[in-house]
Amino acid sequence: MNEPLRKVALIAGGGQYPLLFAKAVKKAGKPLLVITFKGQGNTDLVKLADEYYEIPITQFGKLLEILKKSNTEEVALAGHIRKNKAILTARPDRKTFSLWRKLKTRNDDEILRAVAREIEEIGVKVISPTKYLPELLTPEGVLTRKKPTSAQIEDVIYGFAMAKAIGELDIGQCVVVKDRMVVAVEALEGTDATIKRAGTLMKDTVVVKVFKPSQDPRFDLPSVGLKTIESMIEAKARVLALEAGRSLFFDREKVLSLADKVGIVVVGVRYE
């Protein structure tokens, strides 16, 4: 008698990324386990999952228990998690409390790495969602009809150096530059707010978004989508430069169509 296929698990936050991953796993013929957190559930994920659990975000011991008992082979983390409200309204279990106390710092990268270590200790491999969604990775080259000017190319090169330096400090993934000057740096507010803030200071800017040097490629890759271009239009920014192969590009056809319509340049840059 054949043994049942081991499941692919998804620890799901909000947004379209978890849904895209779930569909890709099912298309690959794999059984799907979904674990999401209270207040962040997605009814479409319920329909796709072979097993579905909704637990408090601070019940990490429960999450590990589900993975162990569900014949899980590999797990991916995808989607935005509204941590602040959830943490304030839920009581941590013993495993969560122990994990929290072990952390040297409590930024997102450190928390995710600690979570991944604990999961892999029970024999479940933590993977990048891009294993099933390679088409979401940003390709290399100029992706719009309009090409960057020589001055804009210089700003892209400068912006990448600055963004990598900011990323090394684990501050953010995005900088906005103009004439080889940093106009705005992303912090807690996120990319869209950073772009809009830059627009209040200077027009015709270059937006650069990169993979942080210390980042784990399995989770929290830099990402852009329609909201990014809409924020750039509002801020009158002119170029969007992304790290090719190390950033996620959602709704690519729609984004590039809108960029072409308004004359924004989008480019994927291979950075070594």
C-alpha positions, -999 to 999 in steps of 0.1 A, spaced: 0 0 0 14 34 -10 21 59 17 1 92 15 19 121 0 36 144 25 20 178 27 33 212 17 24 237 45 17 274 41 19 298 71 -3 325 56 -6 362 62 -27 386 42 -25 398 6 -24 378 -27 9 360 -22 -5 332 0 -33 326 -24 -9 324 -54 13 300 -35 -17 278 -25 -29 276 -61 7 267 -73 10 239 -48 -24 224 -58 -14 227 -95 17 207 -87 -5 180 -73 7 183 -37 -17 181 -7 -18 215 11 -19 224 48 -27 260 56 -21 277 90 -32 312 94 -36 336 123 -68 348 139 -81 379 123 -61 373 91 -80 344 76 -88 341 39 -119 322 27 -102 314 -6 -75 296 12 -100 275 31 -114 262 -2 -80 252 -15 -65 236 16 -67 199 24 -62 209 61 -69 244 74 -61 259 109 -66 293 123 -47 300 155 -36 329 176 -3 344 164 13 338 198 6 301 199 38 289 183 37 256 202 4 249 186 18 256 151 46 232 157 22 206 169 0 209 138 31 206 115 43 175 133 9 156 133 0 166 97 27 146 78 43 179 66 74 177 43 80 214 37 66 248 48 66 283 33 58 316 50 39 341 27 19 373 31 17 403 54 11 397 91 -4 425 112 17 417 142 11 446 166 -26 442 171 -24 404 172 4 403 198 -14 428 220 -46 408 220 -33 372 224 -15 355 253 17 337 243 21 300 250 52 286 267 70 279 233 64 314 221 76 330 253 107 308 253 115 317 217 109 355 224 133 354 253 161 338 232 161 365 206 191 389 206 171 414 186 134 415 178 133 427 142 114 408 116 145 390 101 157 377 134 122 365 144 117 347 111 151 330 113 144 319 148 110 305 138 126 287 108 152 271 131 125 258 154 105 244 126 134 226 110 143 210 143 111 190 141 121 177 106 101 201 84 120 220 57 114 257 55 114 268 18 109 300 -2 75 303 -18 93 310 -50 101 273 -53 65 270 -66 63 306 -80 95 313 -98 76 335 -123 71 361 -96 108 369 -94 118 401 -112 136 395 -145 168 413 -155 168 442 -179 146 472 -189 110 460 -186 92 490 -200 91 506 -235 108 537 -221 145 534 -212 164 552 -185 186 582 -193 223 582 -185 216 604 -155 189 580 -143 213 550 -147 238 568 -125 211 573 -99 202 536 -101 238 526 -94 241 551 -66 207 540 -52 217 504 -51 248 512 -31 229 533 -7 200 507 -3 225 479 3 241 500 30 208 507 46 198 471 43 230 460 60 217 479 91 184 461 87 165 494 84 146 489 51 147 477 15 140 509 -4 156 543 -10 145 572 -32 173 592 -49 178 621 -72 210 635 -87 230 610 -65 214 623 -33 192 602 -10 158 618 -8 140 593 14 148 560 32 123 533 40 118 524 77 87 512 95 62 531 73 68 508 42 77 514 6 45 532 -6 47 558 22 84 563 16 78 571 -21 50 595 -12 71 612 14 99 616 -12 74 632 -35 68 660 -11 105 668 -12 115 663 -48 101 653 -82 115 631 -110 131 607 -85 144 571 -88 130 545 -65 153 516 -57 142 484 -39 168 457 -30 174 425 -12 190 432 22 225 417 25 217 399 57 183 388 46 171 352 45 159 345 9 132 322 21 110 350 34 103 387 32 117 393 -2 113 429 -14 81 432 -35 63 456 -57 29 457 -74 2 481 -86 2 502 -54 39 509 -60 34 524 -94 3 543 -82 24 558 -53 51 567 -79 26 585 -101 13 605 -70 49 613 -61 59 621 -97 88 596 -95 102 585 -129 122 552 -124 116 520 -105 147 498 -101 144 463 -86 169 437 -78 165 410 -105 161 374 -92 158 387 -56 125 406 -55 89 398 -62 69 415 -89 32 411 -85 6 418 -113 36 424 -137 16 428 -169 -8 454 -153 21 472 -136 41 475 -168 11 485 -189 4 514 -164 41 523 -163 42 525 -201 10 546 -201 24 573 -177 61 571 -189 77 554 -159 108 533 -164 109 499 -147 142 480 -147 155 448 -131 191 450 -120 214 420 -113 235 430 -83 264 408 -72 
